Amino acid sequence: MSMTLEELTDRTGLTVLDHLEQQVRIPVVDGLQAQGDLIVIPLAVLDDVDVPARARWRPVPPSGVELLRGAAGGNPHTLVAEPGAAEWTTEVHDRQRLAVGVLRATRPAYLIHSEHGGSGIAPGTYLVRRQRERSTQRGGQADFLVAD
């Protein structure tokens, strides 16, 4: 089930910038997706990530879980879901050390950000990671995190 950005902001009480189209339908995606400096990856395609069997999972409330705040205290990326639709853990081992946490959803969950709007995540299990970009500089490669 998809919803409009207006419906998502009404349900959560979170706001987005006025220039974003409120009537746009938010697609619900079951694959790789990005929102600013976050990337959502289906856990099944990763071999360098482990969620311990005893990980503590917390429900994702309709009011949301703040996953990441932008650079210099900017606007947060917030994960939201209907009651009982999704759970979240930060207990994850990621060899790349970019993991924010793992989402397990039985119904769509959504990421919302005031500048980026909303993005829908289909039922499944996903790793949420910081994005990293690589640039080539004289003398080798340099990694840096994407910041919005």
C-alpha positions in Angstrom: 0.0 0.0 0.0 1.4 3.4 -1.0 0.3 6.7 0.3 0.9 10.3 -0.5 3.4 12.5 1.2 0.6 14.5 2.7 -0.9 11.3 4.2 2.5 10.3 5.6 3.1 13.7 7.2 -0.5 13.8 8.6 0.0 10.3 10.2 3.4 11.0 11.7 3.2 14.6 12.6 6.6 15.1 10.8 7.0 17.9 8.4 8.7 18.4 5.0 9.6 21.6 3.1 6.9 23.5 1.4 8.3 23.1 -2.1 7.8 19.3 -2.0 4.6 18.1 -3.8 2.3 16.9 -1.1 0.0 14.9 -3.4 2.8 12.7 -4.9 2.4 9.0 -4.2 5.4 7.5 -2.4 6.6 4.4 -4.1 7.2 1.3 -1.9 10.4 -0.4 -3.1 11.6 -3.9 -2.3 15.2 -3.3 -3.5 18.1 -1.0 -3.1 17.2 2.6 -2.4 18.8 5.8 -1.1 17.6 8.9 0.7 20.2 11.5 1.0 23.1 10.1 3.0 21.3 6.8 3.9 21.1 3.7 1.7 18.6 0.8 2.3 19.9 -2.6 1.2 18.0 -5.9 1.2 19.8 -8.0 3.9 19.7 -11.1 1.7 22.1 -9.5 -0.9 24.8 -8.8 1.7 27.4 -11.3 2.9 29.4 -8.9 5.2 26.6 -8.2 7.7 25.5 -10.3 10.7 22.6 -9.7 13.1 23.2 -11.7 16.3 20.5 -14.2 17.2 20.1 -12.4 20.5 19.7 -8.9 19.0 17.1 -6.8 20.7 14.4 -5.7 18.3 12.3 -2.6 19.1 9.0 -1.8 17.4 9.1 1.1 14.9 6.4 3.5 16.2 4.1 5.7 14.1 5.9 8.7 15.5 9.2 7.3 14.2 12.7 6.4 15.1 15.4 9.0 14.2 18.0 7.1 12.3 20.5 9.8 11.3 20.7 13.5 11.6 22.3 15.4 8.7 25.7 17.0 8.9 26.0 19.9 11.4 22.9 19.0 13.2 20.7 19.1 10.1 17.3 17.5 9.5 16.8 13.9 10.7 16.0 10.8 8.6 13.2 9.2 10.5 11.9 5.6 10.0 8.1 5.3 10.6 5.6 2.4 10.4 2.0 1.6 11.4 1.8 -0.2 14.8 3.1 -3.8 14.6 4.3 -3.4 11.0 8.1 -3.1 11.6 10.9 -3.6 14.1 14.4 -2.2 14.3 17.7 -3.1 15.9 21.1 -1.4 16.0 22.8 -4.6 17.1 24.4 -5.4 13.8 28.0 -6.4 12.7 28.9 -4.6 9.5 32.5 -5.1 8.3 32.3 -1.8 6.5 31.3 -0.1 9.8 28.6 2.0 8.1 25.5 0.3 9.5 22.9 2.4 11.2 20.7 -0.7 11.9 18.5 -3.4 10.5 14.8 -3.1 9.7 12.4 -6.1 9.7 9.0 -5.2 8.2 5.8 -7.2 7.6 4.0 -4.2 6.0 5.5 -1.1 4.4 7.6 1.2 6.4 8.7 4.7 5.4 11.7 7.0 5.6 10.9 10.6 5.9 13.2 13.7 5.7 12.2 17.3 5.5 14.2 18.0 2.4 13.9 14.6 0.6 10.3 13.8 1.4 9.3 10.2 1.8 10.4 6.8 0.5 8.6 3.5 1.1 10.2 0.2 2.1 8.4 -3.0 1.2 8.0 -5.9 3.6 11.3 -7.7 4.2 14.6 -7.3 6.1 17.0 -4.5 5.2 20.3 -3.0 6.3 20.2 0.8 6.7 23.7 2.2 6.1 25.4 5.5 5.8 26.5 6.1 2.2 30.2 6.3 1.4 31.6 7.7 -1.7 35.1 7.0 -3.0 37.2 9.5 -4.9 40.6 9.1 -6.4 43.2 11.6 -5.3 46.9 11.7 -6.1 48.6 9.0 -4.1 45.6 6.7 -3.8 41.9 6.7 -3.0 40.1 8.6 -0.3 36.8 7.6 1.2 34.3 10.0 2.7 30.7 9.8 4.0 27.9 11.4 2.1 26.4 14.2 4.1 23.2 16.1 3.2 
